Amino acid sequence: MHTRLVRHRHSHSAAETQTLLPPGVLVQKTVTLALGELLVFCTGVGTSRLSRQDLHAIAQALGLPNRRSRHASINPESCQTVEEFGMLPGMVSPFLHPELPTRLAALVVLP
């Protein structure tokens, strides 16, 4: 594990952030996923993107109907991370304050 955090300006993709990291250090990317009314954090290491198969597997693991995965929204406008999770602007992280009440239904760690 890398021994320090690398801070950077707001980026829009894991690939942009990856270019700022030292060789051999992988980016951890986290996105908010809305499945109907449920909010889910999806986090993983590297620059991969959520596929339809990933969305289907997440909905299935949460016991949701398949149609929910077809209408999933990534980083939905209805969820403002600053207010919802107490994070800095532009930040989405799986590390939340344990006493902060949220609408978060699950944390999905992607392979």
N, C-alpha and C positions, 0 to 999 in steps of 0.2 A: 504494500500500500504506500502511496506517495506520502511523504512526511510533511507536506504543507499544502494549504489551499492555494489555488491559482485564481486570483480575482481578475475579472475582465469586464470590458464594457458589454452592454446588452447585445446579445446576438440572437439570430433567428433560427439557427440550426446547430445541431451537434457537430456537424462538419466544420462550421465556422469556429466554434469553440475548440475543436480538436487541433486546429492549426496553431493555437496559442499555447498548447501544452508541451512539456518536454517530451523528447522521444521515449517511447515505451509506456507513457502514461495515457490511459484512456479516459475520455470524457464520460461523466455520468449524466444522462439526459433524463429529465422527468417532465411528463406532460399530464395535464388534467384531461380526463375523459368523462364526458357526460353520456350516460346510458339512460335515457328518459330523465327521471328526477334524481337518479343516483350519480354521485361524483366519485370517480376512481382516480387515484394516482397510478400511473404506469411509469416505471423507472427501469433503466438498464444501462449497461456499460457499452460504449461504442456509438456508432453513428447510424445504426439501423433504424428503420421506420416501422410503425405499426402496420401490419398487413390485415387484410380482411379475415384471414385465418386467426390472427391474434385476437381481433375484436370478437369473433365468434367464440373462441375458447374462453375469453374473459366473461362474456355474457353467460355462457354455459356453466362456468365455474360458480357464478353468482346465482344460478338457478333462474336466469331470465329467459324469456322467449327469444328465439333466433332473430325475430324482427327488430329487437332492440339493438342488436349489433349492426344491422343495416342502416340504422338511423343514429349511430353514435356521432358525437361531435368532439373533436379534439381541440383543447384549449377554448372552450365555449365562451362567448361573450357574456353569458349569464353568470359566469363565475369570475369575479374579480379577486385575484389571489391576495392583494393587499388587504382587503376587508375580510375575505372569507378565511384566510389562513394566517393573517398577521405577518406577511412576508414583504420584503422590499419590492418596489416596482420592478417588473420584468423578471422577477425570480419565481421559480417553481421548484420546490424541493420536497423530498419525502421526509425531511426532518422537521417535524412540527412540535410545537410546545405541547406537552402531554395534557395540560389543563385547559387548553383552548378548545371550546366546543365548535365543531364544524359539521358540515353535511357530508363529510367524506365517508363513503361506504366501504372502501377497500383500498389496499396498497398492493399493486401487482408488480412483482419483480420479474422482469423479462430476461430470458437466457441470453 
